[in-house]
Amino acid sequence: MFFEVDYFDGKSSRSHKATLSANSLAFLISYTNENNKSKVVSWEISNIKKSGVYAKDFISFTYGDLFPFQRIESADKKFIDFVNNSDQKKLNNSLDAMLHKSKKRSIVFLLLTLITVGIATYFYIIPTVATGFATTLTKKNVIDFGDYVFRILSTELDINETATKKLQEFADEMTIESTFPLKLYVVQSDDMNAFALSGGKIIVFSSLLEKIETEAQLAALIGHEVSHIENRHVLKNIARNLSGAIFVSVLFGDINGATAVLMDNAHMFKQLSYTRSLEKEADIFGLDIMRESNVDLHGMPQLFEILQKETVIDVPTYLSNHPMLKNRIIYTEKIANNQNKFIKNTVLKQKWQQIKKSLENNNE
């Protein structure tokens, strides 16, 4: 049986009207060249490649591994039926057969592919690009951005200067190797909250401090927030939340535009929530800081237990932003139980007592 095809010899863009016969080993293509000489080309089945063109009345193959490739195209229905019914897997597959049999199926398949690509782009590619943007910022960019956000938020914060000084002294006494200069603030508020800003600033609300009972629990809180800063969780998270706008800016090379998007949404830093994986990373990192600072690692699960008790009364902001406390209590307590012997940091205990006193004096 012979089929009608258009043959491209790979030497020019001109096609040749040709006839094709097929057997189990090869395609035999017969055509007349520019010099009116008859030519026969043999394509071994093993080196034939099906094109990615899906249409009901059209089929195409290329041949060989060297560019430019030889190619055949055909709208011969007999050839299309022959290929679709062939036992040679190189020539067809179930997807090809389905698409060639129905134009509607081809259109539906194309639409589903476009929708899938669109969903993948929106939920995975765009957030990944936005997160990557956060990692490319220089240390100075990150610090400057954090300072900018703090200037905006500070107009709404009632900072307790005395307690802030004492909290800073406490953090300075801890053994923390930070890329960024750490600056801590105590804010008078009834909200049980604490959050970190890019570049080294940590805000702790007085209500949360008043619930903390030991220096180890406070060290756990600080260590946890430092981890968010060091690993740029803060900037990465808000970048993901605003990924669409940031992606467009980065796509067109407008880095200033991407930064402006973050700056326009500075208030989001107060309500950021992290994924479970990021929270666990921050917990583990915080435990390492506690270990280096010679404090009891049980302060971490104890801190989570304090927050968990508050759910009986209300759901505080800090708790809602840090999910799955029960699981975090379990794995942090397991790590704490394996802590080696250490010389307790008595200076941190003194600093903690001074913080408590400053809070009590402010409430009088």
C-alpha positions in Angstrom: 0.0 0.0 0.0 1.3 3.4 -0.9 0.5 6.7 0.9 0.9 10.3 -0.2 3.3 12.5 1.8 5.3 15.7 1.6 9.0 15.0 2.1 11.6 17.4 3.3 15.2 16.3 2.7 16.7 18.5 5.5 18.9 20.3 2.9 16.4 22.9 1.9 13.0 24.2 3.0 11.4 23.0 -0.2 9.2 19.9 0.1 8.9 17.1 -2.4 5.7 15.3 -3.3 6.4 11.7 -2.5 4.9 8.3 -2.1 5.5 6.2 1.0 5.4 2.4 1.6 5.9 0.8 5.0 7.0 -2.5 6.4 7.9 -3.7 9.8 11.4 -2.4 9.5 11.3 0.8 7.5 9.5 3.6 5.6 10.4 3.7 1.9 10.0 7.2 0.5 10.0 7.7 -3.3 10.2 11.2 -4.9 11.7 13.1 -7.8 14.4 15.7 -7.0 15.1 19.1 -8.6 17.0 17.4 -11.4 14.0 15.2 -12.2 15.9 12.1 -11.0 13.9 9.5 -9.1 15.1 8.9 -5.5 14.3 6.4 -2.8 15.0 7.1 0.9 14.8 4.5 3.5 13.9 5.4 7.1 14.5 2.7 9.8 11.6 2.5 12.1 13.9 2.7 15.2 15.1 6.2 14.2 11.6 7.7 13.3 10.2 10.2 15.7 6.6 11.3 16.0 6.0 15.0 16.0 4.1 16.8 18.8 1.4 18.1 16.4 -2.0 16.9 17.4 -4.7 17.3 14.7 -7.4 15.1 13.3 -6.4 15.3 9.6 -2.6 15.8 9.8 0.4 13.7 10.8 4.1 14.3 10.9 7.4 12.5 11.5 11.1 13.4 11.7 14.0 11.1 11.1 17.5 10.9 12.6 19.4 12.6 15.4 21.4 15.1 13.4 20.1 18.6 12.6 18.7 19.6 10.1 16.2 16.6 10.3 14.5 14.9 7.4 10.7 15.2 7.8 7.5 14.0 6.3 4.0 15.5 6.6 0.8 13.9 5.4 -2.9 14.6 5.3 -3.6 11.2 3.7 -6.4 9.7 5.7 -5.3 6.2 4.8 -1.8 6.9 6.1 -3.2 8.4 9.3 -5.4 5.3 9.9 -2.4 3.1 9.1 -0.3 4.8 11.7 -3.0 4.8 14.3 -3.6 1.1 13.9 0.1 0.2 13.8 1.7 -2.1 16.3 4.9 0.0 16.2 5.1 2.1 19.4 7.5 4.4 17.7 4.8 5.4 15.3 1.8 5.9 17.6 0.5 5.8 21.1 -2.9 5.8 22.7 -2.8 9.6 23.2 -2.0 10.2 19.6 -4.7 7.9 18.4 -7.3 9.5 20.6 -6.4 13.0 19.5 -6.3 12.2 15.8 -9.7 10.6 15.9 -11.5 13.6 17.2 -10.9 17.4 16.6 -13.0 18.1 19.8 -10.7 15.9 21.8 -7.7 17.7 20.5 -9.2 21.1 21.5 -10.2 19.8 24.9 -6.7 18.4 25.5 -5.2 21.7 24.5 -7.4 23.6 26.8 -6.8 21.3 29.7 -3.0 21.6 29.0 -3.2 25.4 29.1 -5.3 25.3 32.3 -2.8 23.0 33.9 0.2 25.1 32.9 -1.7 28.2 34.1 -2.4 26.7 37.5 1.2 25.4 37.9 2.5 28.9 37.0 0.2 30.7 39.5 0.7 28.3 42.4 4.3 27.2 41.9 6.3 29.1 39.4 5.3 32.6 40.3 5.7 32.1 44.1 9.1 30.4 43.5 10.3 33.4 41.4 9.0 35.8 44.1 10.8 33.8 46.8 13.9 33.8 44.8 13.7 37.6 44.6 13.9 37.7 48.4 17.1 35.6 48.4 18.8 37.9 45.9 18.5 41.1 48.0 21.8 42.2 49.5 22.2 42.5 53.3 21.9 46.3 53.0 18.7 46.0 51.0 17.2 43.7 53.6 18.2 46.0 56.5 17.0 49.1 54.8 13.7 47.5 54.0 13.2 46.3 57.6 14.0 49.8 58.8 11.4 51.2 56.4 8.7 48.8 57.6 9.6 49.6 61.2 9.2 53.4 60.7 5.7 52.8 59.3 4.7 50.4 62.1 6.3 52.4 65.0 3.7 55.1 64.7 1.1 52.6 66.0 3.3 51.0 68.6 3.4 52.0 72.3 7.1 51.1 73.0 8.1 50.6 76.6 11.5 52.1 76.6 12.6 50.7 80.0 11.5 47.1 79.2 13.0 47.5 75.7 16.4 48.3 77.1 16.3 45.3 79.4 15.1 43.0 76.7 17.9 44.1 74.5 20.4 43.4 77.2 18.9 39.9 77.6 19.4 39.2 73.9 22.9 40.6 73.9 23.8 38.2 76.6 22.6 35.2 74.5 25.1 33.5 72.2 23.6 34.5 68.8 25.6 34.5 65.6 23.4 36.8 63.5 24.0 38.1 60.0 21.9 41.1 60.9 22.1 43.6 63.8 19.5 42.5 66.3 17.3 45.2 67.8 14.4 44.2 70.1 11.4 46.2 71.3 8.8 45.7 74.0 5.4 47.1 73.0 2.6 47.7 75.5 -0.4 45.7 74.3 -3.0 43.3 75.5 -2.4 41.1 72.4 -0.4 37.9 72.9 2.0 38.6 69.9 5.5 38.7 68.8 6.9 39.1 65.3 10.2 39.7 63.4 11.0 42.2 60.7 13.5 41.7 57.9 17.0 42.9 58.8 17.0 42.2 62.6 14.2 43.8 64.4 12.0 41.8 66.8 8.8 43.1 68.4 7.5 41.5 71.6 4.2 42.5 73.1 4.0 43.0 76.8 1.1 40.7 77.3 3.1 37.8 75.9 6.1 38.7 78.1 3.9 38.7 81.2 2.9 35.1 80.5 6.5 33.9 80.2 7.8 32.4 83.4 11.5 31.7 82.9 14.5 33.0 81.1 14.6 29.7 79.1 11.1 30.4 77.7 12.1 33.9 76.7 15.3 32.6 75.1 13.2 30.2 73.1 11.0 33.0 71.9 14.0 35.1 70.8 15.8 32.2 69.2 12.7 31.3 67.2 12.3 34.8 65.9 16.0 35.2 65.1 15.7 32.1 62.9 12.9 33.7 60.9 15.3 36.7 60.4 18.4 34.7 59.6 16.7 32.4 57.1 14.8 35.4 55.5 11.5 33.6 56.3 9.8 37.0 56.8 10.7 38.4 53.4 10.2 35.1 51.6 6.7 34.7 53.1 5.4 38.1 52.3 7.0 37.8 48.8 5.0 34.6 48.3 1.8 36.4 49.5 2.4 39.2 47.0 4.0 36.9 44.4 1.8 37.9 41.5 2.7 41.6 41.6 6.4 40.9 42.4 6.6 38.3 39.5 5.5 40.9 37.0 8.0 43.4 38.3 10.9 40.9 38.2 9.8 39.6 34.8 10.3 43.1 33.3 13.5 43.8 35.3 11.8 46.3 37.5 13.4 45.5 40.9 12.4 48.9 42.3 8.8 48.0 41.4 9.0 44.7 43.3 10.5 46.5 46.3 7.7 49.1 46.2 5.1 46.3 46.3 6.6 45.0 49.5 6.8 48.5 51.0 3.1 49.2 50.2 2.1 46.2 52.2 4.3 46.7 55.2 1.4 46.1 57.6 1.3 42.5 56.5 4.4 41.8 58.7 2.2 42.0 61.8 -0.1 39.2 60.6 2.4 36.8 58.9 1.9 33.1 59.3 4.4 30.5 58.3 4.2 27.1 56.9 4.7 24.1 59.2 8.1 23.4 57.6 9.3 27.0 58.2 8.0 26.9 61.8 9.8 23.7 62.5 13.0 25.0 61.0 12.7 28.1 63.2 12.1 25.9 66.3 15.2 23.7 65.6 17.3 26.8 64.9 16.0 28.4 68.1 16.9 25.3 70.1 20.5 25.5 68.8 20.7 29.2 69.9 19.4 28.1 73.3 22.0 25.3 73.6 24.8 27.8 72.7 23.4 30.2 75.3 23.5 27.6 78.1 19.8 27.6 78.9 17.4 24.7 79.5 15.9 23.5 76.1 12.7 22.6 77.9 11.9 26.4 77.7 10.8 25.8 74.1 8.0 23.3 74.7 7.1 25.2 77.9 6.6 28.3 75.8 4.3 26.4 73.5 2.4 25.0 76.5 1.8 28.5 77.8 0.4 29.6 74.4 -1.7 26.4 74.3 -3.4 27.2 77.6 -4.5 30.6 76.3 -6.8 28.9 73.8 -9.1 28.1 76.7 -9.9 31.8 76.9 -9.2 33.1 73.4 -7.1 32.5 70.3 -4.3 35.0 70.6 -2.6 36.4 67.5 0.7 34.8 68.2 -1.0 31.4 68.6 -3.0 31.7 65.4 0.2 32.5 63.5 2.0 29.4 64.9 -0.2 26.4 64.1 0.1 22.8 65.3 1.4 23.6 68.8 0.7 20.1 70.1 3.1 18.6 67.6 5.7 21.2 68.2 5.5 20.5 72.0 6.2 16.8 71.3 9.2 17.2 69.0 10.8 20.0 70.9 10.4 18.2 74.2 12.0 15.1 72.7 15.0 17.2 71.7 15.2 18.9 75.1 15.2 15.6 76.9 18.5 14.7 75.1 20.3 17.9 76.1 23.7 17.3 77.6 24.8 18.7 80.9 25.5 22.4 80.9 26.5 25.3 83.2 23.3 27.4 83.6 23.6 31.0 82.4 22.8 32.8 85.6 23.3 36.2 84.0 20.3 35.6 81.7 18.2 34.7 84.7 19.1 38.1 86.3 18.3 39.9 83.1 15.0 38.2 82.9 14.1 39.2 86.4 14.9 42.8 85.5 12.6 42.6 82.5 9.8 41.3 84.7 10.3 44.1 87.2 10.2 46.8 84.5 6.9 45.3 83.3 5.5 45.3 86.8 6.5 48.9 87.4 4.9 50.0 84.2 1.6 48.4 85.3 1.5 50.1 88.7 
